[in-house]
């Protein structure tokens, strides 16, 4: 086995081990895991956020 083949095998092992994982870098460059969610769940969370929910957006549009 050559060194290049060994490196390729190690890369593949790491890829297989972490398949499907997604991370974002936080404020201090720490890795924050992100869980897979549907677009419906994400949009529901955004809609529930203070200042971003539908009633507050509507009130802001009429006041502005």
C-alpha positions in Angstrom: 0.0 0.0 0.0 1.3 3.4 -0.9 1.2 6.5 1.2 -1.3 8.2 -1.2 -3.6 5.2 -1.1 -3.4 5.2 2.8 -4.3 8.9 2.9 -7.2 8.3 0.5 -8.5 5.5 2.7 -8.3 7.7 5.8 -10.2 10.5 4.0 -12.9 8.1 3.1 -13.2 6.8 6.6 -13.6 10.3 8.0 -16.2 11.2 5.3 -18.2 8.1 6.1 -18.0 8.8 9.8 -19.3 12.3 9.5 -21.8 11.9 6.6 -24.9 14.0 7.1 -23.4 16.2 9.9 -23.6 20.0 9.4 -21.8 22.5 11.6 -21.8 26.3 11.8 -19.0 28.2 13.4 -20.2 30.1 16.5 -19.0 33.5 17.8 -15.8 32.2 19.2 -15.1 29.8 16.2 -16.5 26.8 18.1 -18.4 24.3 16.0 -22.1 24.2 16.6 -23.9 21.2 15.3 -27.0 21.8 13.2 -29.9 19.3 13.3 -31.7 18.6 10.1 -35.2 20.0 10.1 -37.8 20.5 7.4 -38.3 23.9 5.8 -41.8 23.9 7.5 -40.3 23.6 10.9 -37.7 26.4 10.3 -40.3 28.8 8.9 -42.5 28.0 11.9 -39.7 29.0 14.2 -39.0 32.2 12.3 -42.7 33.1 12.4 -42.7 32.6 16.2 -39.7 34.8 16.8 -40.4 38.1 18.6 -40.4 40.9 16.2 -40.8 38.6 13.3 -44.1 37.0 13.9 -47.0 37.7 11.6 -49.0 40.0 13.9 -46.0 42.1 14.7 -45.0 42.4 11.1 -48.5 43.4 10.1 -48.7 46.0 12.9 -45.3 47.4 11.9 -46.4 47.7 8.2 -49.5 49.7 9.2 -47.6 51.9 11.6 -44.7 52.5 9.3 
